[in-house]
Amino acid sequence: MPVTYHEIKDRIIQAVEYITDFPNANIAKTARDFDVLPSRLRYRLKTGNSRISAGGHNKKLSPA
């Protein structure tokens, strides 16, 4: 069964909480433990934004 984005988001949140509790934890190992992509986990740790809250491109343009 395919995994939904919301399930992945929940796992990433749990991984971020784990890393905040254990700051010396290895990111790649933590990503494997929580079954998420290391790149997604690194991005979330670096920026704090999820894919949904990041916004989109060309936001300065008007709808017209």
Rosetta silent file (secondary structure, phi, psi, omega in degrees, C-alpha in Angstrom):
SEQUENCE: MPVTYHEIKDRIIQAVEYITDFPNANIAKTARDFDVLPSRLRYRLKTGNSRISAGGHNKKLSPA
SCORE:     score description
SCORE:     0.000 S_00000001
   1 L     0.000  130.691  179.976    0.000    0.000    0.000 S_00000001
   2 L   -66.108  147.933 -179.898    1.456    3.408   -0.941 S_00000001
   3 L   -90.206  134.487  179.793    2.363    5.761    1.848 S_00000001
   4 L   -82.171  162.506  179.408    0.583    9.114    1.894 S_00000001
   5 H   -61.905  -35.752 -177.821    2.353   12.435    2.312 S_00000001
   6 H   -67.651  -33.919  176.028    0.690   12.942    5.688 S_00000001
   7 H   -67.818  -40.914  177.534    2.111    9.666    7.015 S_00000001
   8 H   -64.714  -41.317  179.440    5.586   10.697    5.855 S_00000001
   9 H   -60.322  -41.503  179.020    5.092   14.132    7.421 S_00000001
  10 H   -63.825  -40.150  178.462    4.226   12.522   10.760 S_00000001
  11 H   -67.005  -37.652  178.581    7.358   10.359   10.611 S_00000001
  12 H   -65.762  -40.079  177.949    9.503   13.398    9.776 S_00000001
  13 H   -61.789  -42.429  178.253    8.028   15.275   12.751 S_00000001
  14 H   -64.091  -39.936  179.410    8.879   12.347   15.021 S_00000001
  15 H   -66.067  -40.345  178.369   12.427   12.224   13.615 S_00000001
  16 H   -64.565  -41.375  177.138   12.893   15.971   14.159 S_00000001
  17 H   -62.100  -39.463  178.529   11.692   15.617   17.754 S_00000001
  18 H   -63.549  -43.644 -178.426   14.149   12.756   18.262 S_00000001
  19 H   -69.154  -32.642  176.335   17.038   14.833   16.897 S_00000001
  20 H   -69.288  -31.550  176.308   16.112   17.793   19.097 S_00000001
  21 H   -74.524  -35.037 -179.518   16.199   15.452   22.117 S_00000001
  22 L  -124.840   83.649 -173.363   19.502   13.888   20.981 S_00000001
  23 L   -65.073  -19.275  178.985   21.430   16.586   19.072 S_00000001
  24 L   -89.963    7.530 -178.536   24.447   14.312   18.438 S_00000001
  25 L   -69.203  145.120  177.849   22.306   11.741   16.614 S_00000001
  26 L   -75.634  128.321 -175.952   23.334   10.775   13.105 S_00000001
  27 H   -67.251  -42.372 -178.539   20.822   12.154   10.586 S_00000001
  28 H   -64.017  -42.253  179.013   21.189    9.296    8.109 S_00000001
  29 H   -67.692  -40.469  177.771   20.674    6.641   10.794 S_00000001
  30 H   -62.840  -39.913  177.962   17.722    8.521   12.240 S_00000001
  31 H   -62.737  -40.236  177.191   16.186    8.746    8.765 S_00000001
  32 H   -66.105  -40.797 -178.725   16.548    4.978    8.360 S_00000001
  33 H   -63.177  -36.771 -178.334   15.050    4.358   11.799 S_00000001
  34 H   -97.705    3.179  176.392   11.983    6.479   10.997 S_00000001
  35 L    57.678   51.452  174.333   11.823    5.308    7.342 S_00000001
  36 L  -128.475  164.094  177.662   12.093    8.743    5.732 S_00000001
  37 L   -73.700  134.999  179.378   14.448   10.132    3.114 S_00000001
  38 H   -60.837  -33.778  179.883   17.580   11.693    4.617 S_00000001
  39 H   -65.516  -39.312  177.777   17.306   14.643    2.234 S_00000001
  40 H   -65.793  -40.499 -179.918   13.798   15.444    3.460 S_00000001
  41 H   -66.526  -42.659  178.036   14.912   15.215    7.068 S_00000001
  42 H   -62.971  -41.504  179.319   17.931   17.453    6.446 S_00000001
  43 H   -62.510  -43.327 -179.306   15.755   20.005    4.639 S_00000001
  44 H   -65.866  -38.622  178.465   13.264   20.064    7.503 S_00000001
  45 H   -68.857  -35.509 -177.645   16.040   20.475   10.063 S_00000001
  46 H   -74.720  -45.963 -173.425   17.669   23.240    8.021 S_00000001
  47 H  -102.972  -32.702 -176.779   14.577   25.278    7.120 S_00000001
  48 L    84.136    0.374 -178.557   11.814   24.105    9.432 S_00000001
  49 L  -100.943  143.813  171.072    9.330   24.190    6.544 S_00000001
  50 L   -92.324  173.808 -178.427    7.310   21.333    5.207 S_00000001
  51 L   -64.006  -36.820 -178.099    6.451   20.974    1.548 S_00000001
  52 L   -73.074  -40.971 -176.431    2.930   22.306    2.137 S_00000001
  53 L   -83.413   -4.573 -177.797    3.963   25.302    4.250 S_00000001
  54 L   -72.865  -19.024 -178.730    6.846   26.272    1.946 S_00000001
  55 L    88.925 -160.204 -179.714    4.509   28.090   -0.432 S_00000001
  56 L  -137.463 -174.310 -179.896    4.920   28.145   -4.160 S_00000001
  57 L   -88.082  158.796  174.462    6.705   29.890   -6.960 S_00000001
  58 L    58.775   40.567  179.723    5.806   33.254   -8.465 S_00000001
  59 L   -74.191  -17.258 -179.577    3.911   34.500   -5.439 S_00000001
  60 L   -78.990  -15.853  179.539    4.769   38.111   -6.291 S_00000001
  61 L   -79.208  146.225  177.454    2.706   37.964   -9.468 S_00000001
  62 L   -80.336  159.930 -179.795   -0.925   38.941   -9.309 S_00000001
  63 L   -63.651  -25.325 -179.622   -3.617   36.407  -10.317 S_00000001
  64 L   -73.281    0.000    0.000   -4.428   38.566  -13.346 S_00000001
